[in-house]
Amino acid sequence: MATIKDIAAKLGVAVSTVSKGLNGASDISDELRELVLDTAIEMGYVSKRMRTEGTRKLCIFIENMDYESIDYFAHDVVIGFKHMALKDNWHVTVVPVTTAFQENTRYDAYMMKNGFTAAFLLGFTQEDRWIKQLSTTAFPTVLLDNFIPMNPSVGYVGTDSNEGIFSVISHLKQLGHTRIAFLNGPENSMISQQRHQAFLKSMETLGLSPHKNLIQFGYYGSECAKYFVPDFLELGATAIVCSSDIIAVGVIDECKKKGFRIPEDISIIGFDDLPLSTTLTPPLTTIRQNRLELGKSAYLSIDGLIHNIPVGQLLLRPNFIQRESTSAAIPR
């Protein structure tokens, strides 16, 4: 790992100048300060104080997710993380992040400038600039539903999509469903790709034939249902599996608009078991992700990385929750 002396030697400046640049001193130029910081990042420098118990700052970066309302997925994840971190006397800062912010700010630079020891990232996609930068970061970092290979400083927490989707397809097969549609999240999301593969594998394992036109990528919003549900119904789907409960909300509404009764005419299943799933009409059959435990697991992974334990992937087991939105298939 690079030292301050290494950085000074590379730049041909005094060690004291490098120290000033790393600590944001005002008696050197902005250009030199940025050059020191960029070189430190390039060389993989991480200060000793950021690796010790004395610096108690963690960050949760959130993109494209609501975390302040209890009805949304990230809320309990953040609560679970904070619960564990605060017990160990860490100060946790939640920072909403946009694509524009990532374009103008390097991940390592932001971490270093703000004195964060480690971070937990939620809601990012594989196309995000910061995700690409994580392949070389030395900061302990944990991602929700994203994975960076070959970097022992970065870990991943999530819920086992294969087990969750398999339980869904098993349930529908027992009810006599064979023409099963799947409305997924965005194609550039790793978790969407995982659930896509899990759906295909589960159908094949259970002796069912997936229909290409009944499998679609959308986005994690209820509005996406209107673009796909009419075709699903026209093609004779008797069940629609959704990659999130939020998508399922839109699917239920769209089916009702088309005059389909749930579950008498068509069965619908979600994923997440958000609080709203019990308030829908009918209550939603879904896959439960324990969001509090996801947050706690993210903290445990970060704690391991801080202590030089190369935590890789940590997957929680899902729970199948049967409610009233599924019933025996009626072929159409």
N, C-alpha and C positions, 0 to 999 in steps of 0.2 A: 504494500500500500504506500502511495506517495506521501512524502513529508513536506513540511514548509520549506526545508532546505532544498529538496528536489525541485519544487516549483520555482524557487529563487534562482537556482542554477539554470533551469530551462529558459527563464526570462532574462537572465543576466542582471538581476536587481538584488538589492539587499534583502535579507530575511525579514527585517523590520518592515520593509515596504510590502512584502507579501502578507505579513500579519495585519497591517493596516487595511490592505485590500479585502482580506477575508472578514474583517470585523467592521467594515463599513466606515472607516475613519474618514474625516472630512478634509484632512490636510494632504490628500493626494487627488489627482484629477479623476473625473468620472471615467475617462477612457482607460486609465491605468487600472482603476478599481475593477472595471468590467473585464479587462484583459487578465488580471490575476484570478478573478472568479472563474472565467471560462477555462483558463489553463488548469486550475484546481479540479474542475469538473472533468475535463478531458483526461487528466492523469489519475482520476479515481480517488481524489483526496477526500477524506472524511475526518473532521477534527475529533480529537480524543473526547472533548466534552460532549459531543453528540452521541458517543458510544457508552457514556457512563450514567450512573444513577442520578448524577447531579443535574442533568438537563432533562426536564420532565415535560416536554412538549410533543404531543402527537397531533396529527392532522387527519381529518376525514374529508376527502375531496369527493364531491357529488356532482354528477352531470346527468341531465335529463331525468331526474327523479325528484318527486316531492317527498320531503322527509319530516315536515312539520305537522302533517295531518295523520292521525292514527289510522285512517282508512287506506293509506298508501304503504307500499311494500317497504320502503327504506326507513320508515319511522321506527319500527321495533328493532331493526338491524342497528341503527344508530344508538338506540337506548341500551341494547345489549352490550355493544362495544364500550360505551361510556361507563356502564355499570362496572365492568371488569377493570377498566383503566383507572377510574377514580379510586377504586379500592387500593391500587398500587401507587396512588398519589401522582398520577399523570394529569396534566392539563390537556384537555382535548378541544381542538378548534375545528369547527365544521366550515368548510369553504366551498360554496357552489362554484362550479367551473363551467365556462362556455368554450366553444370551439375557438372563438376569437382570442380568448385569454390564453389558450394553449399555443396559438400561433405566435403570440408576442412574448411568451414567458417560457423558458426552459424549466422542466420539472426539477432537475437537480439544483438549478440556480434558485428557484423559489424556496426549496427545502432549506438550502444553505443560508440564504439571506434572512429567513424567518426563524432559524434556529430549531427546526423540527428534527426530531430524532428519527421518526418513522411515519408512515402514512398508510391509510386504508382507502382504496378507491372503489366507488360504487357508480354504476350506470354508464361506464365508458364502453366504447365499441372498439373493435380491432382497427378501425380506420383513424382513430384519434391520434394526434401527434404525440401526446404523452405516452400512449401505449407503446409506440415505436421506440421512444427514448428509454423505456424501462429495460430494454435488453442489455443496457450497459450501466444502469444505475448501481451505486454501492449503498444507497439508502435502503434500510429494511422497509419493504413495501408489500402489502397484501391486497389482492384484487378480489372483488366479488364477481364470480362468473366470467373470469378471464384468466388466461394462463400465459406466462412468459417462459418459454423453455430455455434451459442452459444458463440461467442466472440464479445462483444460490442466494441472492439477496431478495428475491421476489417469490412470494407464495400465492396460493389460490385457495379460496374457500367457496363452497357451493353445496347444492343438494344433488344427490344422485339422480340424474334425468332418466337413465336407463331403467332403474328400479321403479321410478314414479310412473313413467309412460307405460311400462309393462303391466303394472297393476291396473291401469286404466283400460288398456286393450283387453286384458284378461276379463275384466268386469263386463265390458261390452260384448265380448264373444259369448260369455255365459248367458247374456240376455238375448242372444241370437243375432246380433249386429254383424254384418259382413261388409257393408258399404259405408265405410267410416271416413269422414273428412277430417282434415287437420289444418287449423288456421294458426300459423306460427307468428313469431315476432319478426324483426328485420333480418334480412339475409346476411348482413355484415356483422351480426352479433354472434359471438362464440356460443352463447347459451342457446340461441335459436338453432344454430347448426347442430349442436349436441342433441337437442330435442327432435330435430328432423331425423337424424340418424337413429335415435332411440325409437321413434315411431316406425320407421321402416323395418328395423330389426325386430321389434315386437310383433308387428304384423306377420313378418316372415316366420318367426319362431312359433307363432300360434297358428300357422297354416292359413293365414288370411292374405288376400291379394290387395296390396295398396293400389289405388287408382290415381294416376298421375295428376289428373285435373281436379282431384279432391284434396290435393296437398298444395298449400299456398303460403308464401311468406307475406306478411303484412307489416304491422308495427304495433307497439304496445300501447294502443289507444282503442277505446270502444268504437270510434268512428270508422276504423278500418273494416268492420264487419260488413258495411253496406256495399263494399266493392267485391266481396267474395261470396257472401251467403246466398244471394239469389242464384248464382251458378251451382253452388252445392245442392240447393234444393231442386233445381232443374235437373241435375244429374242423378237424383234419386238417393242422396245421402240419408241414412236413417239415424246417424249420430254425428256430432261435430265435437271434436276435441280441440280445446283452445290452449294456447301456450301461456295464458295468464287469465286470472279472474276478470281483469279489466276488459280484455278482448271478449270474454264470455258475456259480459254485460251487453255489449253491442250485438253479439250474436243472438242472444235471447230477444232483444228488442226487434231485430230485423226479422227473425222467424215469426214473431207475433204479428208484425206488419203484413207479412205474407199469408196470414191466416193459419199458421201452424201452431198446434197446441204442444206444450212442453209438460211432461215427456210423452204424451200419448202419440203424437205424430213424429216427434224427433227428440232424441236425447242430446243433452249438452253437458260437457264436462270442462271445468277450468283447471287452473294450476296456481297455487300459492296459498289458498284458504285465507284471503283477506277478510276483515270483519264484515264487509258488505256482502260476502257470499251467503250469509245466513239471512239477510234481509231481502234477497231477491225473491221473485215469485215465478216459479217455485224456488226454494232454497237450492243452492248449487252444489252438485257433486263435484269434488275437486281433489287436488293433491296438496296436502299441507306441507309447506316449508316452515320450519320453526325459526322464525325470523330473529327472535331474541338469541337463540342459540347460535345462529349464523354470526351475529355481531360478537358474541362472546368468543366464538371460535376464531374469528378474525383477530381479536386481541391476543388470544393465546398463540396464534401463529406469529404475530408481530413480536411478542415477547420472546419466542424462540429465536427468531431471526436476529433480534438485538443481542441475544446471548450466543450468537454464532452457531445456532442449530439450523442447518439448511432445510427448513420446512418446505415441502413441495406442495402437494395437493391434499386438501382436507375436505372430504365430502361427508355431509350429513345424510342420514337416511330419511326419505320422505314417508308420509303417512297417507294412505288412501282414505278419504272421507266420503262416505256415501250419504247422499241426501235425496231430495225428491225430483231432481232434474233428469234422472235416467230411469228407463223402464224397458220392458221387452220390445224387441224390434217388430215393426209392422212394415213389411216390404212394400215399396211404392213403385 
